[in-house]
Amino acid sequence: MTTAHSNIAAPSRSTDMGSLAVLFAALLWGTTGTAAHFNQDVSPLATGAFAMGVGGMLQALIARPNILGCLELLLAQKRLVLLGAVCVVIYPLAFYSSMHLAGVAIGTVITIATAPLAAAILERLFGNHRLTLSWYISLALGIAGVVMMAMDETASHGVTVAPASELNARGEPSEEWQRLAGIVLGIIAGVTYAAYSLIARRMMDRGTHARAAMGSLFGVAGIALIAGLGLSMLFSDPRLFATLGNTSVALYMVLVPMFLGYLAFGYGLKTIAASKATLLTLFEPLVAALLAVTIVGEHIAPLGWLGMALIAVCLVIQVKPNNREL
């Protein structure tokens, strides 16, 4: 009896730790908006490319022994590695562009709400995971909560734009087209985030060490980002390191959310499905909102607080003890 109980309890504890690791990663990612607030006129693309690029290469460096130990497996899965790396490259470019075009609230909501849906669809198409009723309930609560927070932020911090005729006179897209483009990019960001999460989990299921899987994906993507967009943005937007504050933000983004956060996320993916991991990252806007209130000084109306409560219920459902794996 004791042995049987231990065999049952160990996977449950492992799954619980995996869920907590993903929540920890989402907590770190939720600090990026507040950190970027202290940047002085720095392009969000420059910050994102530098953070994801250098953070990815640091992951590869730390995972070097694991990558070498799994080199044969990685070479056998080179198509998965390249596909996952492409998704990692696309994700920050689409995400930051979405926020720039559609606004921070809409861009973040579209991306975060799309990710768990995309992960579930991809797992149904390319895997054998069955989604539970609790997953569907928590997804509905989580998306409703994020949308409420976005509606609250949009109402409280409306964006002032130039009239359509003035934009047309300058030869620029209208505000409606920019927002539509931002929404499309947000969907792309959510899908690519779900895709590389699923690819990393698939590599782990095939015997690749978690650090080797994440390190290989983010290492290849990091080289591409720094060699391509990262360097070009540094030349065209040198303000990334123009002040001590900007430099501190850039280094923080690299070392904490992108490096430490993705190490925790990779650990969590070892024991839980990608669809559950992406759902747990709904914790990110909750953290971002709380930091915006306590540090930046923003205001959240009752609708926003209700949305935060729904997200909290969603997360409780997902991390409760003995919650069945997706």
PyMOL commands that set and color helices and strands:
alter all, ss='L'
color gray80, all
select helices_A, chain A and resi 2-29+32-37+44-62+64-69+71-76+78-102+104-126+133-156+164-169+175-205+210-236+238-241+244-269+274-280+283-296+302-319
alter helices_A, ss='H'
color red, helices_A
deselect
rebuild
show_as cartoon
